[in-house]
Amino acid sequence: MKKYKIRLRPITFIHIGSGTTIDSLEYTFISSEFYRININQYAERIQGKYQKEFVDLIENLTKSDYKNARKEFINSLNENVKYLKKNNKGKGIISYIEDVCEDFGEIYNKSLDNIENQMLIEEMVRSPSSNMPYIPGSSLKGAIRTAILSYIINKAGLKKQDFNYNYGNSNREPKDNEIQAMLLGYYDAKSDPFKSMIITDSSIFAEKASIILSTYNYSINRKKKGKEAIMPMNVLKEYIRRRTSENNVDDFSVDFKMIIKEEMFHYEDNIKKESRYFKNIESLFTKESISEACNLFYFNKLELDYSKYFKDIDKTINLFSKDSIENEVDKNSKNEFLIRLGMHGHFESKTMDEFRDPSGNKLIKNKNLSSRMLVLHKNFYYPIGWAKCTIEEIK
């Protein structure tokens, strides 16, 4: 058994969603900051006339004039939270505080008068005990797996037709899980070599390491038609901040523990696992091989983003440069690598090279994707999900 520490540092903003949206009645916006409120705790701890006022406001929300009722509820919540904060009584009620994008105040105030806008915010996955964001180990493991599978494909020079032929069924293409089994040489999920790799959830990020940002869509097709290339998606999400010269590196880094169980590379009769495409599967699970596979795969996807989608971007658009991402990672290093995680990391970064469609059910044929998602922060547009990892063995 070998143990490793992987340290991840965001290069651009990262969003890994919890699957939960934050409702407008669960937060307040005060003095350019976002306050996430534990409404249950709030309801239990307010007393006297404030409790009666709260009950009346809740009842009003169920009536026909929802717009004004919501506005009254939010205004009351704002005032009470200001009081709690000023008098240091917000513990347990204020779950956490975070910064917001520059136009959040404008969006927030306009939304108060728009009954159709629910003012929802997509939540980052967070620790139940601390309310601080973290990155699931499964997200990192999945990104490493994709890179290693693509590494095998490219080393063996495989094409789609190779799988059709080797699968031995001309009536249908092999499914994604069948391709992975052929590449890694396993016959059922229990014998998958990646069962040997265990990656814990990351440590939690530091306080205020997250920020709420607006999401934008950049389309090369709209640009070709003479239309506005960048359009707001009217979606707000919580993102992990990128590290800048203005903040402490350690505040925006998290650590994972990775365990490689070497005994899992053999069957019960001690026969070593191998595939027809790669003889020594175990050799792919070293820090050197993981770094090489991830750098080959993700540097290629970074180049694709900027050469295909951003090649002719309008010079009036301040796009975070490819060099700024590349220069963070030594692509020839034996213990550091580039990776892309989370939502809006895009299809190409989440799928084996040229071998499956976004649904993951069948091999891709001829995809002509034309857009990228970006976030706007301090007048710069950023591609989403890029991070640097360093990996060291724990003796």
C-alpha positions in Angstrom: 0.0 0.0 0.0 1.3 3.4 -0.9 0.1 6.7 0.5 0.2 10.2 -1.1 -0.7 13.7 -0.3 -2.2 15.7 -3.2 -2.3 19.5 -2.8 -4.8 21.3 -5.1 -4.6 25.0 -5.8 -7.2 26.7 -8.0 -5.8 28.6 -11.0 -9.3 29.8 -12.2 -12.6 29.6 -10.4 -14.1 26.2 -9.6 -17.7 25.2 -9.0 -18.7 21.8 -7.8 -22.4 21.9 -7.0 -24.1 20.4 -4.0 -27.3 19.9 -6.0 -29.0 22.6 -3.9 -30.1 26.1 -4.8 -30.1 28.8 -2.2 -33.5 30.5 -2.1 -33.9 34.3 -1.8 -35.5 33.8 1.7 -32.3 32.0 2.9 -29.8 34.8 2.5 -29.4 38.5 2.8 -27.1 41.1 1.1 -25.6 43.7 3.3 -22.8 46.1 2.6 -21.5 44.3 -0.5 -21.5 40.9 1.3 -23.7 37.8 1.1 -25.0 36.3 4.3 -26.2 32.7 4.2 -28.9 32.3 6.9 -30.0 29.3 8.8 -33.7 30.0 8.8 -34.6 27.3 11.3 -32.2 28.7 13.8 -33.4 32.2 13.0 -37.0 31.2 13.7 -36.1 29.5 17.0 -34.1 32.3 18.4 -36.0 35.5 17.6 -38.3 36.5 20.4 -41.2 38.8 21.4 -42.6 41.1 18.7 -39.9 40.0 16.3 -41.2 36.4 16.5 -44.8 37.5 15.8 -43.6 39.7 12.9 -41.7 36.7 11.5 -44.8 34.5 11.7 -46.9 37.2 10.0 -44.4 37.5 7.2 -44.3 33.8 6.6 -48.1 33.7 6.4 -48.1 36.6 4.0 -45.8 34.6 1.6 -48.6 32.1 1.1 -51.1 34.8 0.0 -51.7 36.3 -3.5 -49.4 39.4 -3.2 -46.2 37.3 -3.1 -44.0 40.1 -4.5 -44.6 42.6 -1.8 -44.6 39.8 0.9 -41.2 38.6 -0.3 -39.9 42.1 -0.3 -41.1 42.7 3.3 -39.7 39.4 4.5 -36.3 40.2 2.9 -36.2 43.7 4.3 -37.1 42.5 7.8 -34.4 39.7 7.6 -31.8 42.3 6.5 -32.5 44.6 9.4 -32.5 41.7 12.0 -29.3 40.3 10.6 -27.6 43.7 10.8 -28.6 43.9 14.4 -27.3 40.4 15.1 -24.0 41.1 13.4 -23.6 44.4 15.2 -24.2 42.8 18.6 -22.2 39.6 17.9 -25.3 37.4 18.2 -25.3 35.9 14.7 -23.5 32.6 15.6 -25.6 29.7 14.4 -27.9 32.0 12.5 -25.4 33.3 10.0 -24.0 30.1 8.4 -21.3 31.9 6.5 -20.4 35.2 4.7 -18.9 35.5 1.3 -18.0 38.2 -1.3 -20.0 38.7 -4.5 -19.5 39.8 -8.0 -19.4 43.5 -8.8 -23.0 43.6 -10.3 -24.6 41.5 -7.6 -26.2 44.5 -5.8 -27.8 45.7 -9.0 -29.0 42.2 -9.8 -30.3 41.7 -6.3 -32.2 45.1 -6.1 -33.8 44.6 -9.5 -34.9 41.1 -8.6 -36.8 42.3 -5.6 -39.4 43.9 -7.9 -39.4 41.0 -10.4 -41.8 38.2 -9.2 -40.5 35.9 -12.0 -36.9 36.0 -10.7 -36.5 33.7 -7.8 -33.1 35.1 -7.0 -31.6 31.5 -6.7 -28.0 30.8 -6.2 -26.4 27.5 -7.0 -24.6 26.2 -3.9 -21.0 24.9 -3.8 -20.7 21.5 -2.0 -20.0 22.3 1.7 -19.0 20.5 4.8 -22.1 20.0 7.0 -20.1 20.6 10.2 -18.3 23.8 9.2 -20.3 25.1 6.2 -17.0 25.6 4.4 -16.6 24.4 0.8 -14.5 21.4 -0.1 -13.8 19.2 -3.2 -15.1 15.6 -3.1 -12.4 13.0 -3.6 -14.6 11.5 -6.3 -14.3 14.6 -8.4 -10.5 14.4 -8.4 -10.4 10.7 -8.9 -12.8 11.0 -11.9 -10.6 13.6 -13.5 -7.5 11.5 -13.1 -9.3 8.4 -14.5 -10.3 10.3 -17.6 -6.7 11.3 -18.2 -5.3 7.8 -17.7 -7.9 6.2 -20.0 -7.0 8.8 -22.7 -3.3 8.1 -22.0 -3.8 4.4 -22.9 -5.8 5.3 -26.0 -3.2 7.7 -27.3 -0.2 5.4 -26.4 -1.9 2.5 -28.3 -2.9 4.8 -31.2 -6.5 3.6 -30.9 -9.4 4.8 -33.1 -13.2 4.3 -32.8 -13.2 1.4 -35.3 -10.7 -0.5 -33.2 -13.3 -0.9 -30.5 -16.1 -1.8 -32.9 -13.9 -4.6 -34.2 -12.6 -5.8 -30.9 -16.0 -5.8 -29.3 -17.0 -8.4 -31.9 -20.5 -7.0 -32.4 -21.1 -5.2 -35.6 -24.8 -4.5 -34.7 -23.9 -1.8 -32.1 -21.1 0.2 -30.8 -19.7 -0.7 -27.3 -20.9 1.5 -24.5 -18.6 3.7 -22.5 -18.3 1.3 -19.6 -17.4 -1.5 -22.0 -14.7 0.6 -23.6 -13.2 1.3 -20.2 -13.2 -2.4 -19.3 -11.3 -3.2 -22.5 -8.8 -0.4 -21.9 -8.1 -1.4 -18.3 -8.5 -5.2 -18.7 -11.2 -5.9 -16.2 -14.3 -8.1 -16.6 -16.6 -6.6 -14.0 -16.8 -3.5 -11.8 -15.3 -5.3 -8.8 -12.1 -6.0 -10.7 -11.7 -2.5 -12.0 -8.0 -1.4 -11.3 -9.3 2.0 -10.1 -10.7 0.2 -7.1 -7.1 0.3 -5.9 -7.2 4.1 -5.8 -8.8 5.7 -2.8 -8.9 9.5 -2.6 -10.4 11.2 0.4 -12.5 14.4 0.2 -10.3 17.4 0.4 -9.6 19.4 3.5 -12.0 22.4 3.8 -11.1 25.7 2.2 -10.4 28.7 4.4 -13.1 31.2 5.4 -14.3 33.4 2.5 -12.4 31.2 -0.1 -15.7 31.2 -2.1 -17.3 34.0 -4.0 -20.6 34.4 -5.9 -20.2 35.1 -9.6 -22.3 35.5 -12.7 -21.9 32.9 -15.5 -21.5 33.9 -19.2 -21.7 32.0 -22.4 -19.2 32.7 -25.2 -20.3 31.5 -28.6 -18.1 31.4 -31.8 -21.3 30.9 -33.9 -22.9 34.1 -32.5 -19.6 35.9 -33.3 -19.6 34.6 -36.9 -23.1 35.9 -37.4 -22.1 39.4 -36.2 -24.0 39.0 -32.9 -22.8 39.6 -29.4 -20.4 36.8 -28.6 -20.7 36.9 -24.8 -24.1 36.7 -23.3 -25.0 36.5 -19.6 -26.7 33.3 -18.5 -28.6 35.0 -15.6 -27.2 32.3 -13.4 -25.4 33.0 -10.1 -23.2 30.3 -8.6 -20.8 29.9 -5.7 -17.2 29.4 -6.9 -13.9 28.6 -5.2 -11.7 31.7 -5.7 -8.6 31.6 -7.8 -5.3 32.4 -6.1 -3.8 35.8 -6.9 -0.9 37.8 -5.7 -3.3 39.6 -3.4 -4.0 36.6 -1.3 -2.2 33.9 0.6 -1.5 30.7 -1.4 -2.4 28.4 1.5 -5.8 30.1 2.0 -6.8 28.8 -1.4 -5.3 25.3 -1.4 -6.7 22.1 -0.1 -5.1 18.7 0.6 -6.3 15.2 -0.4 -5.0 11.8 0.8 -4.6 9.2 -1.9 -4.1 5.5 -1.1 -3.0 2.9 -3.8 -3.7 -0.6 -2.7 -1.2 -2.6 -4.8 -2.8 -5.9 -4.1 -5.8 -4.9 -6.2 -3.7 -5.2 -9.3 -3.8 -8.9 -9.1 -6.6 -11.5 -9.4 -7.1 -14.0 -6.6 -4.8 -16.5 -8.3 -2.0 -13.8 -8.3 -2.2 -13.2 -12.0 -1.4 -9.6 -12.8 -4.1 -7.5 -14.3 -3.3 -6.2 -17.8 -5.2 -5.3 -21.0 -4.5 -6.0 -24.6 -3.7 -2.3 -25.0 -1.5 -1.7 -21.9 0.5 -4.6 -20.4 1.5 -3.1 -17.0 -1.7 -1.4 -15.7 -0.1 -1.1 -12.2 2.6 1.3 -13.6 -0.1 3.8 -14.4 -0.8 4.3 -10.7 2.4 6.0 -9.7 2.8 9.7 -9.0 5.0 10.0 -12.1 2.5 8.3 -14.4 -0.5 10.2 -13.0 1.4 13.5 -13.5 2.4 12.6 -17.0 -1.1 11.4 -18.0 -2.9 14.5 -16.6 -0.4 16.9 -18.1 -0.7 15.3 -21.5 -4.5 15.3 -21.4 -5.3 18.6 -19.7 -2.6 20.7 -21.4 -4.1 19.4 -24.7 -7.6 20.5 -23.7 -6.3 23.9 -22.6 -4.7 24.4 -26.0 -8.0 23.3 -27.7 -10.0 25.9 -25.7 -7.8 28.8 -26.7 -7.0 27.7 -30.3 -10.6 26.7 -31.3 -12.9 28.8 -29.1 -10.9 31.9 -28.2 -8.6 32.2 -31.2 -10.5 35.2 -32.7 -12.0 36.6 -29.5 -12.6 40.4 -29.7 -9.6 42.3 -28.3 -12.0 44.4 -26.3 -12.9 41.3 -24.2 -10.4 40.8 -21.3 -9.9 37.1 -21.3 -7.6 35.4 -18.8 -4.7 34.3 -20.9 -3.6 30.7 -21.7 -0.1 31.6 -20.5 -1.4 32.6 -17.1 -2.7 29.0 -16.7 0.2 27.2 -18.4 2.8 29.1 -16.4 1.4 27.8 -13.1 2.4 24.2 -13.9 5.6 22.5 -15.0 4.2 20.1 -17.6 7.5 18.0 -17.5 7.4 17.7 -13.7 7.2 14.2 -12.1 5.0 15.4 -9.2 2.8 18.2 -10.4 0.0 18.4 -13.0 -2.7 20.4 -14.5 -6.3 19.3 -14.0 -9.8 20.5 -14.7 -12.7 20.0 -12.2 -16.4 20.7 -11.7 -19.2 22.2 -13.6 -18.4 24.0 -16.9 -15.2 22.1 -17.3 -16.7 21.1 -20.7 -17.2 17.9 -22.6 -13.7 17.5 -23.9 -12.1 17.6 -20.5 -14.6 15.0 -19.1 -14.5 12.4 -21.8 -11.9 10.0 -23.2 -10.4 11.5 -26.3 -12.8 11.3 -29.2 -14.6 8.3 -27.9 -17.9 9.2 -26.3 -20.7 11.7 -26.3 -21.6 14.1 -23.4 -24.3 11.6 -22.2 -21.6 9.0 -21.8 -23.7 6.3 -23.4 -22.2 5.8 -26.8 -19.2 6.8 -28.9 -19.2 10.2 -30.3 -19.6 10.7 -34.1 -19.2 14.3 -35.2 -19.7 16.8 -32.5 -19.5 20.5 -33.5 -19.4 22.3 -30.2 -19.3 26.0 -30.5 -19.4 27.6 -27.0 -17.6 28.0 -23.7 -18.8 29.0 -20.3 -16.9 31.8 -18.5 -17.2 33.8 -15.3 -16.6 37.5 -14.9 -14.5 38.9 -12.1 -12.9 42.4 -11.9 -13.3 43.0 -15.6 -11.7 39.7 -16.7 -13.4 36.7 -18.1 -12.1 33.3 -16.8 -12.5 29.8 -18.1 -13.8 27.6 -15.3 -12.3 24.7 -13.4 -8.6 24.9 -13.9 -6.3 23.9 -11.0 -2.7 22.8 -10.2 -2.0 19.7 -8.2 1.2 18.6 -6.6 1.6 15.0 -5.4 4.1 13.6 -2.9 4.5 10.1 -1.4 4.0 9.8 2.3 6.7 7.6 3.7 
